Amino acid sequence: MSIISNSLKKIKPSPTIAVTQKARELKAAGKDVIGLGAGEPDFDTPNNIKKAAIDAINIGDTKYTAVDGTPALKQAIVNKFKRENNLEYSTSEITVGTGGKQVIYNTFMATLNKGDEVLIPAPFWVSYPDMVLLAGGKPKIIKCDEKSGFKLTPKKLQKAITKKTKWLILNSPSNPTGAGYTKDEIENLSKVLIKNKRVHILSDDIYEHITYDNFNFFTIAQVSKLKNRTLTMNGVSKSYAMTGWRIGYAAGPSDIIKAIGKIQSQSTSNPSSVSQAAAVEALNGTQDFIQVRSDAFKERRDFVVKSLNNIKGISCLKPNGAFYVFPSCKKLLGKKTKIKTDSEFVEKLLKKVNVAVVQGSAFGLESHFRISYATSMEKLKIAMERIKSFCESLN
Ligand code: PLP
């Protein structure tokens, strides 16, 4: 009999981490690989934030803290929600975890009973379904294709809700498509949710600050009737280039917040004290670099989208946020090219021209692939030339 638990057998390791690791190994073996798989900004953490962490170490801020976040960080989060989202929370409605990932995982562990359904619009962030499975719930995938800009529509939402639906996950701007929901789109989805009173909403706003073309970010808790059923998750990883510091947080109903803290108290305890001090500075300090970095990402997005649309057989929507694009490679799959699936497409792309991307099926939508353009323009230029030559060799 296997030592491994049955619940673990239901899940797979993160495919995006696997691609990043494979690219790393090939590079270490001397191959000239360009990795477009990783979901993290290539920028460094700003100096004021680093300094806050160094100061925290120097003054001995190196001990256990309150399990679900220091009072100073919780207050900084309360202020952030008020300042940026016009949302009022008290510190008892805030929890802090070791990355947004832990906050989401704890949420499902704390709230799902066997058979509870979680609605996940696809394309989705790879970890959502597996986290739901680990917690004993049932991921219910709602496919959203290019025609709706990869976004959930009220009609599809209504159709997917059953008596067992406990959560809907909304992720805007999205990983992997970069699609952001407008205020109108969120309000239209809200009309369905207001009618279906049992459904809670997990709003994953981790890419809030990476938006383009004057996109007006709006989060669903701002619809007042839904605030008491919404858990708004965010973090410092992407906005402040702090992926390695591992700080994420959420705001929502105090019973859910308390339950999340209970899980954390018996698993990891508090997130790193030093990282929390750094996150206080991230949220309270200057926000000037956010725009500068978004402008740099925008230049890359424009270049990547244009380059991809110039490749015969590839088509790519222009997203308004995050640092991903999700092009279609459907026209390059089939008898003529002898490539059957998006997984084979990305495998061959890596093997033939040394460019690492992630297959769309990992995100719940086949015949596509995800490119993370959070890398230098120089690398992106070479990568786009390689992708072009690979695709042209198939035509
Ligand atoms: N949500 C989405 C959509 C993400 O893409 C990620 C990271 O890739 C996370 C949450 C979690 O981020 P972290 O755990 O680094 O805060």
Residues whose N, C-alpha, C, O or C-beta is under 5 A from the ligand:
A	BS01	PLP	G39 G99 G100 K101 W125 N171 N175 D204 I206 G235 S237 T243 I247 G248
